[in-house]
Amino acid sequence: NTVRKIAPLRVDILINGETGVGKELWAHAIHCEEERISNKKKPFVTVNCAAIPANLLESELFGYKEGAFTGAIRGGRLGKFQLADGGTIFLDEIGDMPLPMQAKILRVLQEREVESLGSSAPEPVNIRVVAATNRNLKQMVKEGAFRADLYYRLNVINFNIPPLREHPEDIPLLTQHILSQLYHKTGIYKRMNQEGLDLLGQFSWPGNVRQLYYIIERAIIKT
C-alpha cells in the first residue's frame, strides 16, 4: 500500500534490510508501479556501490567527456545518472560508498543535476533515487563513516524489509513462486509437499529469500 501511495510522487527512498531479503525487488516494484500509473516505459538503472572501485565510481555515475582523462573513449560516455534520466536509479550497498562520493550524490539529490568529468557545466536529470543497504547507516553517521546530511536526505521515506525468519508464514507462497520461476528457467516441473514446506519453515534462513531460492534450485536439480 505504501508503494502504491509513493510511486507517483517520485520521492527518493532508502531501503534497509539484511542481505538476501529482496531490496532490489522492492526497488523494481516501486519503479514498475510508477510505470503502471504513468502508462509509460521508463529506464531502471542499477549501481552496486560496493562492486565498483572507488577510482572508477565517479566516471561510472556521472560519465565523462572526450579527453577528460587518459584512456577516455572517443565521444565520451554517459554515466548511470544520465542513463536513468526520466526513470529510477537504484544505488545498492550505498553504505559502502566513499565519503567524497557521498558529497557528490547529495548534490545530485538536492539540485537534480550532474556534472560529467571534463564538463564545464552541469546538466539537469529527472530521476528517482532508490538507495539500499544492509548496514546501520545511523550508527555509521555517529562514527563519521557516512554523511549525516545524505542520510537525512535519503531517509525521508524508509522501507525496512524484515528478514525471512520473521515471516515464515510467507515461505509456502515464496516457494510456489520460486518453483514457477525455476520451471521457466530450467523446464523442470516440481512441486513441494507439506513435509518439505514444514522443514523449510523450521530453518532460520540467514541468507533470507536469496538462500531459499538457491536451496530450492539445488533441490529440483538433484531430485
Backbone as ProteinMPNN parsed JSONL, in Angstrom:
{"seq_chain_A": "NTVRKIAPLRVDILINGETGVGKELWAHAIHCEEERISNKKKPFVTVNCAAIPANLLESELFGYKEGAFTGAIRGGRLGKFQLADGGTIFLDEIGDMPLPMQAKILRVLQEREVESLGSSAPEPVNIRVVAATNRNLKQMVKEGAFRADLYYRLNVINFNIPPLREHPEDIPLLTQHILSQLYHKTGIYKRMNQEGLDLLGQFSWPGNVRQLYYIIERAIIKT", "coords_chain_A": {"N_chain_A": [[0.824, -1.214, 0.0], [1.971, 1.214, 0.733], [3.906, 1.488, -1.25], [2.263, 1.844, -3.496], [1.207, 4.28, -2.842], [3.38, 6.099, -2.775], [4.625, 5.809, -5.233], [3.795, 7.447, -7.53], [4.788, 9.897, -6.711], [7.504, 10.304, -6.947], [9.479, 10.583, -5.005], [12.619, 10.313, -3.212], [14.044, 7.274, -1.882], [14.944, 5.145, 0.827], [16.014, 1.896, 1.377], [16.204, -0.519, 3.796], [17.68, -3.546, 4.97], [18.582, -6.969, 5.626], [21.155, -8.858, 3.897], [19.982, -10.452, 1.009], [17.217, -10.203, 1.377], [15.697, -9.131, -0.604], [15.878, -6.461, -1.546], [16.374, -5.147, -3.973], [14.246, -6.101, -5.473], [12.108, -4.8, -4.282], [12.747, -2.19, -4.984], [12.388, -2.417, -7.755], [9.657, -2.938, -7.732], [8.562, -0.506, -6.871], [9.357, 1.123, -8.988], [8.064, -0.139, -11.176], [5.405, 0.182, -10.462], [5.148, 2.924, -10.717], [5.541, 3.116, -13.485], [3.252, 1.757, -14.303], [1.222, 3.472, -13.442], [1.777, 5.807, -14.89], [1.674, 4.798, -17.401], [3.838, 4.493, -19.105], [6.962, 3.54, -20.409], [9.927, 3.488, -18.548], [13.413, 4.128, -17.8], [15.332, 1.851, -15.758], [17.995, 1.768, -13.733], [20.705, 0.078, -12.327], [23.131, 0.304, -9.773], [25.818, -1.105, -8.185], [27.259, -0.082, -5.458], [29.277, -1.125, -3.921], [30.702, -2.771, -5.554], [32.09, -1.436, -7.498], [35.256, -0.083, -8.102], [36.672, 2.549, -6.102], [38.08, 4.547, -7.5], [36.935, 4.495, -9.974], [34.302, 5.002, -9.661], [33.183, 7.604, -9.826], [33.315, 8.283, -12.604], [31.711, 6.249, -13.581], [29.219, 6.858, -12.479], [28.697, 9.553, -13.2], [29.614, 9.89, -15.769], [31.698, 10.947, -18.584], [33.436, 13.426, -20.535], [34.843, 13.531, -23.864], [38.342, 13.145, -23.867], [38.637, 13.703, -21.185], [40.259, 12.309, -19.45], [43.216, 10.238, -19.488], [42.794, 7.558, -21.627], [40.087, 7.821, -21.915], [37.205, 7.142, -23.82], [36.558, 7.878, -27.292], [34.343, 10.506, -27.953], [33.258, 10.434, -25.457], [31.308, 9.346, -22.578], [28.149, 8.393, -21.298], [27.01, 8.658, -17.929], [25.684, 6.661, -15.185], [23.622, 8.126, -13.983], [22.749, 9.847, -16.036], [21.848, 7.92, -17.833], [19.683, 6.977, -16.45], [17.859, 8.979, -16.631], [14.661, 10.337, -16.432], [13.66, 8.086, -15.273], [14.386, 5.601, -12.846], [17.113, 5.315, -10.595], [18.918, 2.859, -8.993], [20.716, 2.64, -6.176], [22.554, 0.389, -4.905], [23.862, -1.058, -1.883], [24.713, 1.369, -0.662], [25.891, 2.141, 1.664], [28.522, 1.454, 1.436], [29.711, 3.342, -0.072], [32.32, 5.643, -0.827], [33.242, 8.462, 1.253], [33.896, 11.011, -0.088], [32.487, 10.682, -2.515], [29.926, 10.51, -1.572], [29.286, 13.16, -0.995], [29.015, 14.213, -3.564], [26.838, 12.747, -4.477], [24.877, 13.73, -2.785], [24.628, 16.34, -3.752], [23.498, 15.838, -6.245], [21.007, 14.843, -5.445], [19.94, 17.097, -4.198], [20.065, 19.199, -6.102], [19.314, 18.089, -8.483], [20.926, 17.714, -10.752], [23.76, 16.825, -12.748], [27.31, 16.698, -13.203], [29.455, 15.885, -15.64], [32.701, 14.29, -15.835], [35.245, 16.386, -16.967], [33.488, 18.167, -18.042], [32.171, 21.482, -18.492], [29.906, 22.502, -17.436], [26.973, 21.787, -15.454], [24.312, 19.356, -16.02], [20.776, 18.972, -16.161], [18.878, 16.354, -14.551], [16.15, 14.145, -14.51], [15.215, 12.187, -12.163], [14.411, 9.373, -10.037], [15.764, 8.434, -6.994], [16.568, 5.443, -5.543], [17.91, 4.074, -2.792], [19.799, 1.48, -1.185], [20.738, -0.603, 1.583], [22.51, -2.915, 3.711], [23.582, -2.186, 5.993], [23.933, -0.384, 9.14], [23.112, 2.685, 8.85], [22.592, 4.851, 10.48], [24.192, 4.399, 12.733], [26.631, 4.466, 11.438], [26.738, 7.136, 10.732], [27.098, 8.317, 13.252], [29.639, 7.381, 13.758], [31.091, 8.707, 11.909], [31.408, 7.639, 9.414], [29.56, 7.846, 7.448], [27.851, 10.374, 5.693], [25.938, 12.706, 7.49], [24.1, 14.563, 6.422], [23.464, 13.447, 3.94], [22.338, 11.049, 4.756], [20.002, 11.928, 6.137], [18.738, 13.141, 4.033], [18.137, 11.013, 2.354], [16.562, 9.484, 4.001], [13.918, 10.215, 4.161], [11.729, 8.778, 3.138], [11.472, 5.581, 4.232], [12.041, 2.165, 3.908], [11.914, -0.726, 5.747], [12.879, -3.871, 5.298], [11.843, -6.907, 6.472], [13.713, -9.731, 7.79], [13.593, -13.12, 6.509], [13.182, -15.028, 8.508], [11.481, -13.775, 10.252], [9.025, -13.784, 9.11], [7.929, -16.474, 8.526], [5.57, -17.545, 7.654], [5.216, -16.804, 5.063], [6.7, -18.475, 3.524], [5.566, -20.795, 2.115], [4.156, -19.521, -0.042], [6.239, -18.065, -1.243], [7.863, -20.205, -1.978], [6.273, -21.501, -3.875], [6.234, -19.515, -5.838], [8.97, -19.362, -6.486], [9.424, -21.96, -7.483], [7.878, -21.786, -9.771], [9.294, -19.811, -11.191], [11.714, -21.203, -11.567], [10.869, -23.302, -13.131], [10.344, -22.017, -15.568], [12.918, -21.286, -16.086], [14.48, -23.642, -16.154], [12.916, -25.664, -17.194], [12.149, -27.769, -15.687], [9.647, -29.302, -13.887], [8.437, -29.159, -10.691], [6.882, -29.93, -7.533], [6.294, -28.89, -4.136], [5.876, -30.84, -1.31], [3.871, -31.029, 1.737], [5.437, -31.874, 3.87], [7.976, -31.09, 3.071], [7.608, -28.285, 3.014], [7.152, -27.839, 5.722], [9.662, -28.445, 6.771], [11.205, -26.433, 5.594], [10.095, -24.255, 6.874], [11.118, -24.489, 9.421], [13.703, -23.648, 9.403], [16.28, -21.154, 9.956], [17.159, -19.342, 8.034], [19.554, -17.569, 7.353], [20.506, -16.406, 5.04], [18.253, -15.428, 3.922], [15.615, -14.713, 1.501], [17.051, -15.062, -0.842], [18.736, -17.205, -0.236], [16.816, -19.182, 0.161], [15.866, -19.414, -2.457], [18.124, -20.458, -3.84], [18.521, -22.901, -2.532], [16.16, -24.268, -3.129], [16.446, -24.368, -5.898], [18.729, -25.991, -6.118], [17.707, -28.298, -5.041], [15.668, -29.117, -6.86], [17.167, -29.739, -9.063], [18.771, -31.832, -8.204], [16.988, -33.82, -7.483]], "CA_chain_A": [[0.0, 0.0, 0.0], [2.871, 2.368, 0.763], [4.493, 1.588, -2.59], [1.263, 2.429, -4.389], [0.998, 5.674, -2.466], [4.524, 6.964, -3.066], [5.143, 5.59, -6.584], [3.647, 8.586, -8.454], [5.345, 11.126, -6.144], [8.906, 10.368, -7.349], [10.364, 10.929, -3.897], [13.743, 9.4, -3.029], [13.68, 6.229, -0.928], [16.011, 4.33, 1.403], [15.553, 0.557, 1.731], [17.095, -1.225, 4.717], [17.383, -4.956, 5.146], [19.717, -7.877, 5.562], [21.49, -9.413, 2.592], [19.117, -11.522, 0.519], [15.781, -10.037, 1.662], [14.993, -8.709, -1.816], [15.799, -4.997, -1.613], [16.256, -4.721, -5.367], [12.888, -6.417, -5.921], [11.249, -3.703, -3.816], [13.041, -1.038, -5.841], [11.703, -2.704, -9.019], [8.21, -2.823, -7.508], [8.257, 0.93, -6.851], [9.529, 1.616, -10.359], [7.021, -0.708, -12.042], [4.133, 0.808, -10.103], [5.153, 4.25, -11.354], [5.312, 2.882, -14.921], [1.852, 1.372, -14.484], [0.39, 4.659, -13.267], [2.027, 6.755, -15.983], [1.496, 4.081, -18.665], [4.986, 4.874, -19.923], [8.18, 2.812, -20.092], [10.974, 4.361, -18.035], [14.635, 3.362, -17.511], [15.681, 1.44, -14.402], [19.444, 1.556, -13.782], [21.225, -0.431, -11.061], [24.545, 0.514, -9.481], [26.286, -1.726, -6.944], [28.296, 0.837, -4.994], [30.37, -1.882, -3.309], [31.394, -3.577, -6.56], [32.861, -0.578, -8.396], [36.401, 0.525, -7.414], [36.464, 3.952, -5.76], [38.652, 5.438, -8.508], [36.109, 4.43, -11.178], [32.901, 5.234, -9.317], [32.72, 8.906, -10.311], [33.072, 8.231, -14.042], [30.574, 5.351, -13.802], [27.975, 7.517, -12.092], [28.481, 10.854, -13.833], [30.068, 9.892, -17.139], [32.829, 11.822, -18.867], [33.549, 13.978, -21.876], [36.027, 13.095, -24.604], [39.573, 13.775, -23.432], [38.591, 14.053, -19.768], [41.407, 11.677, -18.81], [43.897, 9.277, -20.35], [42.014, 6.334, -21.805], [38.673, 8.126, -22.154], [36.835, 6.746, -25.172], [36.176, 8.983, -28.172], [32.945, 10.887, -27.844], [32.834, 10.428, -24.063], [30.401, 8.27, -22.156], [27.124, 8.782, -20.337], [27.053, 7.99, -16.638], [24.459, 5.973, -14.777], [22.561, 9.101, -13.717], [22.183, 10.269, -17.319], [21.113, 6.787, -18.41], [18.44, 6.804, -15.695], [17.039, 10.189, -16.775], [13.253, 10.036, -16.669], [13.268, 6.873, -14.564], [14.867, 5.305, -11.493], [18.447, 4.762, -10.393], [18.959, 2.074, -7.749], [22.064, 2.643, -5.607], [22.645, -0.723, -3.959], [25.022, -1.022, -0.981], [25.171, 2.755, -0.582], [26.718, 2.268, 2.856], [29.916, 1.212, 1.073], [30.173, 4.419, -0.94], [33.317, 6.502, -0.183], [32.739, 9.756, 1.723], [33.919, 12.07, -1.102], [31.427, 10.454, -3.485], [28.659, 10.807, -0.905], [29.032, 14.592, -1.167], [28.556, 14.417, -4.941], [25.487, 12.19, -4.558], [23.998, 14.68, -2.095], [24.365, 17.454, -4.66], [22.546, 15.366, -7.256], [19.698, 14.759, -4.807], [19.445, 18.434, -3.879], [19.958, 20.081, -7.266], [18.82, 17.318, -9.631], [21.798, 17.942, -11.878], [25.04, 16.127, -12.673], [28.383, 17.284, -13.996], [30.352, 14.841, -16.12], [34.125, 14.589, -15.79], [35.683, 17.119, -18.146], [32.449, 19.084, -18.493], [32.261, 22.83, -17.937], [28.605, 22.907, -16.895], [26.108, 20.665, -15.074], [23.116, 19.139, -16.821], [19.678, 18.506, -15.309], [18.38, 14.991, -14.698], [14.869, 13.884, -13.851], [15.39, 10.823, -11.679], [14.097, 8.967, -8.671], [16.86, 7.675, -6.413], [16.258, 4.444, -4.521], [19.161, 3.567, -2.228], [19.592, 0.318, -0.322], [21.909, -1.02, 2.344], [22.312, -3.864, 4.805], [24.339, -1.646, 7.104], [23.238, 0.559, 10.016], [23.607, 3.999, 8.454], [22.509, 5.768, 11.628], [25.399, 4.172, 13.527], [27.746, 4.929, 10.634], [26.76, 8.597, 10.864], [27.71, 8.61, 14.552], [31.057, 7.028, 13.681], [31.717, 9.535, 10.891], [31.646, 6.844, 8.212], [28.53, 8.184, 6.466], [27.464, 11.777, 5.86], [24.644, 12.891, 8.14], [23.166, 15.265, 5.54], [22.989, 12.497, 2.935], [21.454, 10.099, 5.452], [18.701, 12.551, 6.387], [18.111, 13.418, 2.736], [17.623, 9.742, 1.845], [15.732, 8.799, 4.983], [12.563, 10.782, 4.205], [10.889, 7.585, 3.001], [12.337, 4.467, 4.604], [11.455, 0.827, 3.952], [12.692, -1.737, 6.453], [12.415, -5.18, 4.837], [12.163, -7.869, 7.535], [14.339, -10.996, 7.374], [12.634, -14.203, 6.269], [12.885, -15.725, 9.764], [10.424, -13.052, 10.959], [7.724, -14.021, 8.459], [7.976, -17.815, 7.924], [4.276, -17.882, 7.059], [5.277, -16.494, 3.633], [7.548, -19.45, 2.833], [4.836, -21.568, 1.103], [3.883, -18.701, -1.221], [7.53, -17.808, -1.873], [8.307, -21.46, -2.595], [5.473, -21.686, -5.083], [6.701, -18.538, -6.826], [10.314, -19.757, -6.906], [9.287, -23.138, -8.331], [7.38, -21.321, -11.066], [10.427, -19.168, -11.86], [12.689, -22.212, -11.955], [10.291, -24.067, -14.238], [10.584, -21.253, -16.796], [14.36, -21.218, -16.304], [15.099, -24.945, -16.39], [11.998, -26.609, -17.827], [11.873, -28.851, -14.734], [8.456, -29.011, -13.09], [8.416, -29.827, -9.39], [6.0, -29.39, -6.5], [6.796, -29.107, -2.784], [4.833, -31.397, -0.45], [3.738, -30.366, 3.031], [6.594, -32.217, 4.695], [9.06, -30.205, 2.652], [7.305, -26.927, 3.47], [7.354, -27.808, 7.173], [11.107, -28.4, 7.007], [11.672, -25.091, 5.228], [9.612, -23.325, 7.892], [11.864, -24.648, 10.666], [15.072, -23.159, 9.228], [16.402, -19.737, 10.329], [17.402, -18.608, 6.795], [20.45, -16.41, 7.482], [20.645, -15.773, 3.726], [16.937, -14.914, 3.555], [14.918, -15.243, 0.328], [18.05, -15.487, -1.817], [19.159, -18.543, 0.164], [15.683, -20.059, -0.13], [15.851, -19.639, -3.91], [19.22, -21.343, -4.268], [18.313, -24.238, -1.974], [15.117, -24.901, -3.931], [17.026, -24.642, -7.209], [19.606, -27.162, -5.985], [16.862, -29.466, -4.758], [14.965, -29.619, -8.048], [18.161, -30.29, -9.993], [19.307, -33.087, -7.664], [15.94, -34.847, -7.262]], "C_chain_A": [[0.853, 1.257, 0.0], [3.516, 2.575, -0.597], [3.508, 2.249, -3.542], [1.072, 3.912, -4.103], [2.134, 6.565, -2.92], [5.018, 6.865, -4.503], [4.968, 6.808, -7.499], [4.314, 9.865, -7.961], [6.802, 11.342, -6.511], [9.813, 10.891, -6.239], [11.488, 9.905, -3.809], [13.47, 8.482, -1.84], [14.93, 5.51, -0.451], [15.417, 2.998, 1.834], [16.612, -0.108, 2.606], [16.702, -2.684, 4.804], [18.635, -5.791, 5.036], [19.972, -8.324, 4.121], [20.505, -10.527, 2.223], [17.641, -11.339, 0.773], [14.996, -9.583, 0.438], [14.853, -7.2, -1.951], [15.646, -4.499, -3.051], [14.869, -5.024, -5.929], [11.904, -5.333, -5.491], [11.482, -2.453, -4.649], [12.343, -1.201, -7.19], [10.19, -2.513, -8.866], [7.774, -1.353, -7.52], [8.311, 1.492, -8.268], [8.401, 1.129, -11.271], [5.656, -0.118, -11.733], [4.032, 2.205, -10.703], [4.908, 4.118, -12.857], [3.847, 2.56, -15.185], [0.95, 2.592, -14.405], [0.534, 5.616, -14.446], [1.773, 6.144, -17.359], [2.615, 4.433, -19.653], [6.212, 4.103, -19.468], [9.274, 3.785, -19.682], [12.214, 3.527, -17.725], [14.779, 3.029, -16.03], [17.149, 1.027, -14.442], [19.935, 1.165, -12.397], [22.719, -0.161, -10.952], [24.866, -0.175, -8.161], [27.493, -0.924, -6.454], [29.487, 0.107, -4.377], [31.214, -2.612, -4.339], [32.274, -2.758, -7.49], [34.018, 0.046, -7.627], [36.201, 2.028, -7.228], [36.962, 4.898, -6.845], [37.868, 5.43, -9.821], [34.671, 4.861, -10.927], [32.378, 6.551, -9.882], [32.413, 8.87, -11.8], [31.903, 7.314, -14.373], [29.251, 6.069, -13.536], [27.681, 8.756, -12.924], [28.91, 10.913, -15.293], [31.245, 10.837, -17.342], [32.777, 12.292, -20.315], [34.816, 13.453, -22.544], [37.261, 13.87, -24.142], [39.62, 14.14, -21.965], [39.77, 13.466, -19.007], [42.023, 10.69, -19.799], [43.09, 7.979, -20.422], [40.536, 6.57, -22.019], [38.322, 7.821, -23.606], [36.397, 7.966, -25.982], [34.677, 9.259, -28.073], [32.438, 10.928, -26.415], [31.859, 9.302, -23.769], [29.391, 8.807, -21.149], [27.304, 8.0, -19.042], [25.707, 7.367, -16.298], [23.308, 6.953, -14.518], [21.93, 9.595, -15.013], [21.363, 9.154, -17.957], [19.761, 6.584, -17.726], [17.486, 7.983, -15.85], [15.61, 9.835, -17.188], [12.744, 8.836, -15.904], [13.864, 6.785, -13.174], [16.314, 4.834, -11.538], [18.476, 4.107, -9.019], [20.403, 1.983, -7.291], [22.132, 1.587, -4.519], [23.929, -0.611, -3.143], [25.588, 0.395, -0.854], [26.019, 3.003, 0.663], [28.187, 2.041, 2.598], [30.482, 2.298, 0.175], [31.181, 5.3, -0.203], [32.745, 7.873, 0.178], [32.8, 10.856, 0.663], [32.808, 11.928, -2.136], [30.054, 10.724, -2.878], [28.289, 12.279, -1.064], [28.486, 14.891, -2.554], [27.136, 13.882, -5.134], [24.483, 13.144, -3.896], [23.655, 15.851, -3.011], [23.364, 17.051, -5.745], [21.135, 15.341, -6.668], [19.098, 16.136, -4.569], [19.157, 19.264, -5.125], [19.342, 19.403, -8.487], [19.598, 17.684, -10.894], [23.111, 17.215, -11.655], [26.045, 16.839, -13.558], [29.368, 16.188, -14.361], [31.806, 15.268, -15.943], [34.541, 15.266, -17.092], [34.66, 18.094, -18.675], [32.615, 20.434, -17.817], [30.966, 23.297, -17.302], [27.784, 21.681, -16.528], [24.927, 20.535, -16.028], [22.017, 18.56, -15.942], [19.327, 17.053, -15.588], [17.075, 14.853, -13.912], [14.87, 12.42, -13.412], [14.736, 10.632, -10.324], [15.275, 8.12, -8.19], [16.308, 6.736, -5.353], [17.589, 3.863, -4.053], [18.859, 2.407, -1.294], [20.884, -0.033, 0.398], [21.519, -2.081, 3.362], [23.055, -3.404, 6.048], [23.505, -0.652, 7.904], [23.773, 1.963, 9.736], [23.575, 4.988, 9.609], [23.741, 5.632, 12.505], [26.624, 4.659, 12.762], [27.873, 6.45, 10.664], [27.437, 8.999, 12.163], [29.214, 8.371, 14.528], [31.811, 7.858, 12.642], [32.007, 8.813, 9.598], [30.605, 7.101, 7.122], [28.046, 9.595, 6.759], [26.067, 11.895, 6.45], [23.644, 13.547, 7.2], [22.63, 14.353, 4.443], [22.026, 11.499, 3.555], [20.062, 10.698, 5.646], [17.974, 12.863, 5.08], [17.495, 12.147, 2.157], [16.524, 9.166, 2.72], [14.325, 9.384, 5.116], [11.522, 9.659, 4.11], [11.789, 6.377, 3.221], [11.539, 3.17, 4.634], [12.405, -0.091, 4.723], [12.122, -3.106, 6.087], [12.799, -6.22, 5.88], [12.859, -9.113, 6.993], [13.3, -12.105, 7.288], [12.255, -14.922, 7.56], [11.771, -15.048, 10.56], [9.065, -13.184, 10.287], [7.722, -15.377, 7.755], [6.656, -18.227, 7.281], [4.25, -17.598, 5.557], [6.057, -17.54, 2.835], [6.774, -20.29, 1.812], [4.575, -20.777, -0.187], [5.17, -18.383, -1.979], [8.037, -19.052, -2.611], [7.574, -21.718, -3.9], [5.95, -20.758, -6.204], [8.08, -18.929, -7.375], [10.265, -20.975, -7.822], [8.781, -22.769, -9.721], [8.498, -20.646, -11.865], [11.419, -20.199, -12.398], [12.17, -23.105, -13.08], [10.551, -23.351, -15.563], [12.076, -21.196, -17.124], [14.947, -22.554, -16.752], [14.224, -25.916, -17.173], [11.658, -27.783, -16.932], [10.676, -28.461, -13.875], [8.481, -29.841, -11.808], [7.383, -29.151, -8.488], [6.595, -29.714, -5.136], [5.658, -29.658, -1.927], [4.855, -30.714, 0.912], [4.911, -30.665, 3.953], [7.788, -31.319, 4.356], [8.848, -28.787, 3.121], [7.518, -26.787, 4.966], [8.836, -27.721, 7.52], [11.67, -27.015, 6.685], [11.279, -24.069, 6.294], [10.366, -23.4, 9.202], [13.273, -24.055, 10.602], [15.124, -21.659, 9.522], [16.692, -18.817, 9.146], [18.291, -17.374, 6.977], [20.676, -15.681, 6.162], [19.335, -15.287, 3.14], [16.401, -15.509, 2.248], [15.9, -15.729, -0.732], [18.525, -16.911, -1.514], [18.058, -19.553, -0.118], [15.639, -20.401, -1.618], [16.911, -20.66, -4.318], [19.058, -22.764, -3.742], [17.226, -24.985, -2.767], [15.652, -25.256, -5.321], [17.901, -25.887, -7.165], [18.779, -28.431, -5.786], [16.194, -30.005, -6.017], [15.932, -30.206, -9.065], [18.64, -31.654, -9.531], [18.252, -34.182, -7.535], [15.27, -35.228, -8.582]], "O_chain_A": [[0.513, 2.247, -0.647], [3.658, 3.711, -1.051], [3.891, 3.127, -4.315], [0.808, 4.701, -5.011], [1.896, 7.672, -3.403], [5.755, 7.739, -4.958], [5.918, 7.175, -8.191], [4.401, 10.833, -8.716], [7.298, 12.463, -6.398], [10.804, 11.569, -6.512], [11.343, 8.772, -4.266], [12.758, 8.855, -0.908], [15.863, 5.289, -1.224], [14.431, 2.964, 2.57], [17.769, -0.241, 2.207], [15.521, -3.02, 4.721], [19.625, -5.379, 4.431], [19.115, -8.184, 3.249], [20.235, -11.424, 3.022], [16.856, -12.222, 0.427], [13.766, -9.641, 0.435], [13.824, -6.712, -2.419], [14.895, -3.562, -3.32], [14.37, -4.281, -6.774], [10.984, -4.986, -6.232], [10.538, -1.738, -4.985], [11.772, -0.245, -7.714], [9.529, -1.989, -9.762], [6.748, -1.005, -8.105], [7.427, 2.237, -8.691], [7.849, 1.908, -12.048], [4.838, 0.066, -12.635], [2.961, 2.622, -11.145], [4.162, 4.905, -13.439], [3.267, 3.028, -16.165], [0.023, 2.737, -15.2], [-0.45, 6.166, -14.94], [1.667, 6.858, -18.356], [2.384, 4.639, -20.844], [6.478, 4.017, -18.269], [9.526, 4.777, -20.366], [12.093, 2.341, -17.417], [14.399, 3.815, -15.162], [17.507, 0.054, -15.105], [19.624, 1.831, -11.41], [23.474, -0.366, -11.902], [24.26, 0.132, -7.134], [28.602, -1.07, -6.969], [30.586, 0.658, -4.316], [32.329, -3.033, -4.033], [33.114, -3.314, -8.196], [33.786, 0.656, -6.583], [35.63, 2.697, -8.089], [36.348, 5.936, -7.092], [38.111, 6.269, -10.689], [33.907, 5.062, -11.87], [31.247, 6.609, -10.365], [31.371, 9.367, -12.228], [31.177, 7.563, -15.335], [28.284, 5.903, -14.28], [26.535, 8.984, -13.313], [28.604, 11.883, -15.986], [31.73, 11.452, -16.392], [32.175, 11.662, -21.184], [35.74, 12.99, -21.875], [37.231, 15.096, -24.038], [40.549, 14.82, -21.532], [40.234, 14.052, -18.03], [41.418, 10.354, -20.818], [42.752, 7.386, -19.397], [39.794, 5.623, -22.279], [39.058, 8.2, -24.517], [35.926, 8.957, -25.426], [33.859, 8.34, -28.107], [31.327, 11.394, -26.163], [31.62, 8.425, -24.6], [29.739, 9.582, -20.258], [27.699, 6.834, -19.054], [24.727, 7.524, -17.026], [22.151, 6.642, -14.802], [20.711, 9.747, -15.088], [20.314, 9.406, -18.55], [18.815, 6.086, -18.336], [16.408, 7.982, -15.256], [15.39, 9.124, -18.168], [11.54, 8.58, -15.876], [13.855, 7.755, -12.416], [16.696, 4.052, -12.409], [18.109, 4.717, -8.015], [21.224, 1.329, -7.935], [21.811, 1.849, -3.36], [24.951, -0.134, -3.636], [26.8, 0.592, -0.932], [26.781, 3.968, 0.711], [29.024, 2.388, 3.432], [31.615, 2.186, -0.291], [30.93, 5.676, 0.942], [31.864, 8.383, -0.514], [31.823, 11.591, 0.521], [32.246, 12.926, -2.586], [29.126, 11.12, -3.584], [27.118, 12.61, -1.246], [27.594, 15.726, -2.706], [26.332, 14.474, -5.853], [23.374, 13.333, -4.396], [22.51, 16.301, -3.039], [22.489, 17.835, -6.115], [20.181, 15.768, -7.317], [17.891, 16.327, -4.719], [18.136, 19.949, -5.202], [18.899, 20.076, -9.417], [19.021, 17.929, -11.953], [23.53, 17.011, -10.516], [25.683, 17.496, -14.533], [30.038, 15.63, -13.492], [32.109, 16.461, -15.905], [34.23, 14.784, -18.181], [34.923, 18.787, -19.658], [33.136, 20.522, -16.705], [30.922, 24.366, -16.694], [27.873, 20.65, -17.195], [24.585, 21.474, -16.748], [22.295, 17.74, -15.066], [19.459, 16.577, -16.716], [16.931, 15.377, -12.807], [14.562, 11.527, -14.202], [14.533, 11.581, -9.567], [15.725, 7.209, -8.885], [15.669, 7.165, -4.392], [18.307, 3.235, -4.83], [17.791, 2.353, -0.684], [21.98, 0.206, -0.108], [20.376, -2.147, 3.816], [23.15, -4.136, 7.033], [22.498, -0.139, 7.416], [24.774, 2.377, 10.321], [24.434, 5.864, 9.706], [24.282, 6.633, 12.974], [27.553, 5.203, 13.359], [28.979, 6.988, 10.627], [28.259, 9.915, 12.181], [29.972, 9.074, 15.196], [33.028, 7.73, 12.508], [32.768, 9.309, 8.767], [30.755, 6.624, 5.997], [27.852, 9.972, 7.915], [25.126, 11.261, 5.971], [22.477, 13.156, 7.165], [21.468, 14.47, 4.055], [21.014, 11.145, 2.95], [19.058, 10.049, 5.353], [16.744, 12.849, 5.027], [16.436, 12.205, 1.532], [15.654, 8.441, 2.237], [13.618, 9.083, 6.078], [10.573, 9.6, 4.891], [12.755, 6.173, 2.486], [10.503, 3.077, 5.292], [13.578, -0.207, 4.371], [11.022, -3.461, 6.509], [13.988, -6.397, 6.148], [12.616, -9.507, 5.852], [12.248, -12.03, 7.923], [11.121, -15.382, 7.695], [11.179, -15.666, 11.444], [8.057, -12.742, 10.839], [7.539, -15.444, 6.54], [6.619, -19.145, 6.462], [3.37, -18.089, 4.849], [6.071, -17.495, 1.605], [7.285, -20.49, 0.711], [4.751, -21.3, -1.287], [5.196, -18.424, -3.209], [8.568, -18.96, -3.718], [8.176, -22.105, -4.901], [6.056, -21.163, -7.362], [8.324, -18.838, -8.578], [10.978, -21.027, -8.825], [9.195, -23.355, -10.721], [8.636, -20.878, -13.066], [11.9, -20.09, -13.526], [12.952, -23.605, -13.89], [10.926, -23.976, -16.554], [12.458, -21.074, -18.288], [15.811, -22.593, -17.628], [14.725, -26.88, -17.751], [10.955, -28.701, -17.357], [10.685, -27.422, -13.215], [8.539, -31.07, -11.849], [7.057, -27.976, -8.654], [7.318, -30.7, -4.991], [4.602, -29.036, -1.82], [5.747, -29.918, 1.204], [5.331, -29.806, 4.728], [8.507, -30.855, 5.241], [9.789, -28.139, 3.579], [8.001, -25.758, 5.439], [9.223, -27.01, 8.448], [12.51, -26.493, 7.418], [12.03, -23.137, 6.581], [10.275, -22.484, 10.019], [13.959, -23.967, 11.62], [14.121, -20.964, 9.357], [16.482, -17.609, 9.255], [17.83, -16.25, 6.778], [20.996, -14.493, 6.15], [19.291, -14.796, 2.012], [16.69, -16.66, 1.921], [15.622, -16.696, -1.441], [18.694, -17.722, -2.425], [18.333, -20.658, -0.586], [15.402, -21.551, -1.988], [16.625, -21.607, -5.051], [19.415, -23.725, -4.424], [17.356, -26.178, -3.04], [15.344, -26.322, -5.854], [17.831, -26.736, -8.054], [19.116, -29.497, -6.302], [16.155, -31.218, -6.225], [15.554, -31.08, -9.846], [18.891, -32.538, -10.35], [18.599, -35.362, -7.482], [14.372, -36.069, -8.598]]}, "name": "protein", "num_of_chains": 1, "seq": "NTVRKIAPLRVDILINGETGVGKELWAHAIHCEEERISNKKKPFVTVNCAAIPANLLESELFGYKEGAFTGAIRGGRLGKFQLADGGTIFLDEIGDMPLPMQAKILRVLQEREVESLGSSAPEPVNIRVVAATNRNLKQMVKEGAFRADLYYRLNVINFNIPPLREHPEDIPLLTQHILSQLYHKTGIYKRMNQEGLDLLGQFSWPGNVRQLYYIIERAIIKT"}
